[in-house]
Amino acid sequence: RIWNPSGENVEQRLEHSYKRIQAKDYSAKKIALDSYLKVLKQVPSTNSTGVLDFIIYNMNDRFSDPHFLDSTFTLIAKNLKSFSSTFDAAQHLLGFALNNPKSTFDFIPFAIQECSKISDSTRFQFLTSLIDGYYTYFNSNVEVQKEATEQFVKLLPQLPRINPSKALRKFYSVYNQKNQKRNDEISRINDDYNMQVSAILADSTMRAIQAELKYQTDKEKKSELRMKSVYAVGGGFIAIALLGTILTLLSIQRILRRVEVTIENRRQEIV
């Protein structure tokens, strides 16, 4: 992608990139320009303008840290010599770094190492397959991609006539499918295990609830029996008290009758 506003010179175009990375003072701008030059020096002079325009167009605020910017461009610059077409390699590596700053220092050394195992004539195509695979098959997971690529490279001596770039894409596809099946199987096993654990826990919980209900029921029954006993004892006391009251009243009544009889007898004696 080339971005070259009509009528703007190099200095004016550089200012656009400085704004994108929030380089406001002289020191930050100098670090940015020095970083750009490290890459530009590795490409043919006939392509330097195109690479510079690519950088200017794609710079963003993820590179607002000057030291991070310098480290990234230094890494790319020192690895461009691995490719016969430094212009194409520069655009692809810069594109990857500008879009994936967090993965750059894991992916680029890995990609360069694997590309070095491929003949120079197909090395750049192999790089494009590595970058495409990063997005398409591994969801930006560099570690898993490393594992798959190492397995593929070990197979290459047995496949001398194939195109490494095309074969890698096919291998990634098959690897991803098998890996997905493995993950699905692991997920299924985990789901089965979790279901069994849940069933055991549910059964244990149900037993605990049933035991608690039985305990509470027995406790209530015992409480009712105790209350009945209390009522029975209380009723007995009341009955005894009532009987005592009745006997007392009868005794008083007998005494009153005797008094009445005595009074009547004395009255008759007087008469």
Beta strands, then each sheet from edge to edge (+ up, - down):
end
